[in-house]
Amino acid sequence: MSDTSSAGASAGPDVRLFADSGMPWQPVSPRLVGARLVLLAATLVVPLVVAVALAALVSTGFWWAVALMLLVGAVGTWVITRQVPAISWIELEDELVVRRGRLNRSLVSVPYGRLQYVDVQSGPLDRVLGLAEVTLHTASPHLSADIPGLSVAQAEALRQRLVARGESQRAGL
């Protein structure tokens, strides 16, 4: 099943955009996998330590919790390593299209003329890894597109191109 969104394209996004049809899709940085794995590990470390301490000090019945935490970590790692390479984007003549997902595919198409502003964000972990996220905002509160895992230089260059294209589309050029 496919989930598609469009911010004003009359016919919606082209179905070919889901397939690898030789179009120059831009992937996100593979370093995004590392960033997301660090966040997964940081989320699981405290429950894992608590579960091990309870199993060792209180009751051996808590080893199921340790096994559960390890299972969650393994599944999370598998999902992240499959999910990140499925994120890509392309700048078309009239719109920017972001696709993501393998099981639940998503395609967000944002016409340049609908852009209100473009954010570039980089958290502490992202800065350490040299990554940034570009978020496109439109007049519709239900539609925004984000492209995580870009290099800082790539994100800034994309922001400048999108702002220029948005201004020229709104001016009717």
C-alpha positions in Angstrom: 0.0 0.0 0.0 1.3 3.4 -0.9 0.8 6.7 0.9 1.2 9.7 -1.4 1.0 13.4 -0.6 1.0 16.4 -2.8 1.0 20.1 -1.9 -1.0 21.3 -4.8 -0.1 19.3 -7.9 -3.4 18.8 -9.7 -2.8 15.2 -10.8 -0.7 14.2 -7.9 2.8 12.8 -8.0 3.8 10.6 -10.9 3.6 6.9 -10.1 7.0 6.5 -11.8 8.6 8.3 -8.9 8.1 5.3 -6.7 10.1 3.0 -9.0 13.7 3.3 -9.8 13.1 4.6 -13.3 16.6 6.0 -14.0 15.8 9.3 -12.4 18.6 11.0 -10.5 17.4 10.4 -7.0 19.7 11.8 -4.3 20.2 9.5 -1.3 20.7 10.7 2.2 24.1 10.2 3.8 25.0 6.7 5.1 26.2 8.5 8.3 22.5 8.9 9.2 22.4 5.1 9.9 25.1 5.7 12.5 23.3 8.6 14.1 20.1 6.7 14.4 21.9 3.6 15.8 23.5 5.9 18.5 20.0 7.2 19.4 18.6 3.6 19.5 21.5 2.5 21.8 21.1 5.6 24.0 17.4 4.8 24.4 17.9 1.1 25.2 21.0 1.3 27.5 19.2 2.4 30.7 16.4 -0.2 30.4 18.9 -2.9 29.6 21.2 -2.0 32.6 18.1 -2.0 34.9 16.9 -5.4 33.5 20.4 -6.9 34.0 20.6 -5.5 37.5 17.2 -6.8 38.4 18.0 -10.2 36.9 21.3 -10.5 38.8 20.2 -9.0 42.1 16.5 -9.7 42.5 15.3 -12.6 40.5 16.4 -14.7 37.6 12.9 -14.2 36.1 14.0 -10.8 34.9 16.3 -12.3 32.2 13.3 -12.3 29.9 13.4 -8.4 30.1 17.1 -8.6 29.1 16.2 -10.8 26.2 13.4 -8.4 25.2 15.8 -5.4 25.3 18.3 -7.3 23.1 15.5 -8.3 20.7 14.3 -4.7 20.5 17.9 -3.6 19.8 18.4 -6.2 17.1 15.0 -5.4 15.4 15.7 -1.7 15.7 19.1 -2.1 14.1 17.7 -4.1 11.2 14.9 -1.5 10.6 17.3 1.4 10.7 19.7 -0.2 8.3 16.9 -0.9 5.9 15.0 2.4 6.4 17.7 5.0 5.9 18.8 3.9 2.4 15.1 4.1 1.4 15.1 7.9 1.9 15.9 9.9 -1.2 14.9 13.1 -2.9 14.9 14.7 -6.3 14.6 18.2 -7.6 12.2 18.3 -10.6 11.4 21.2 -12.8 8.4 22.4 -10.7 8.6 20.5 -7.5 10.8 18.8 -4.9 9.9 15.1 -4.3 10.9 13.2 -1.2 10.3 9.4 -1.0 10.9 7.1 1.9 10.0 3.7 3.2 10.1 0.1 2.0 7.0 -1.4 3.5 4.9 1.7 3.9 6.1 3.9 1.1 5.6 7.6 1.2 6.0 10.2 -1.5 5.8 13.9 -0.7 5.7 16.3 -3.6 6.1 20.0 -2.8 5.7 22.5 -5.6 8.3 25.3 -5.4 5.6 27.9 -5.7 4.0 26.7 -2.4 7.1 27.0 -0.3 6.9 29.5 2.4 10.2 28.9 4.1 12.9 26.3 4.3 14.7 25.3 7.6 18.1 23.7 8.0 18.5 22.1 11.4 21.4 20.3 13.0 21.3 18.8 16.5 24.4 18.0 18.6 24.8 14.4 17.3 24.2 15.7 13.7 26.9 18.3 14.1 29.4 15.7 15.4 28.7 13.7 12.2 28.5 16.7 9.9 24.8 16.2 9.1 21.8 18.5 8.8 18.1 18.2 8.1 16.2 20.3 5.6 12.5 20.9 6.3 10.2 22.5 3.7 7.2 24.4 5.0 4.1 25.3 3.0 0.9 27.2 3.7 -0.8 23.8 4.4 -0.4 22.8 8.1 -0.7 19.2 7.0 2.2 19.2 4.6 5.8 19.6 5.2 8.7 17.6 3.8 11.9 16.9 5.6 15.1 15.5 4.2 17.3 14.2 7.1 20.9 13.1 6.8 22.4 15.7 4.4 25.9 17.1 4.7 25.8 20.6 6.1 27.1 22.1 2.8 24.6 20.1 0.8 21.7 21.1 3.1 22.7 24.8 2.9 23.0 24.7 -0.9 19.7 22.9 -1.2 18.0 25.5 1.0 19.4 28.3 -1.2 18.2 26.6 -4.4 14.8 26.0 -3.0 14.3 29.5 -1.7 15.4 30.9 -5.1 13.1 28.6 -7.0 10.2 29.3 -4.6 10.6 33.1 -5.1 10.8 32.8 -8.9 7.7 30.5 -9.0 5.7 32.9 -6.8 6.8 35.8 -9.0 5.5 34.0 -12.1 8.8 33.7 -13.9 
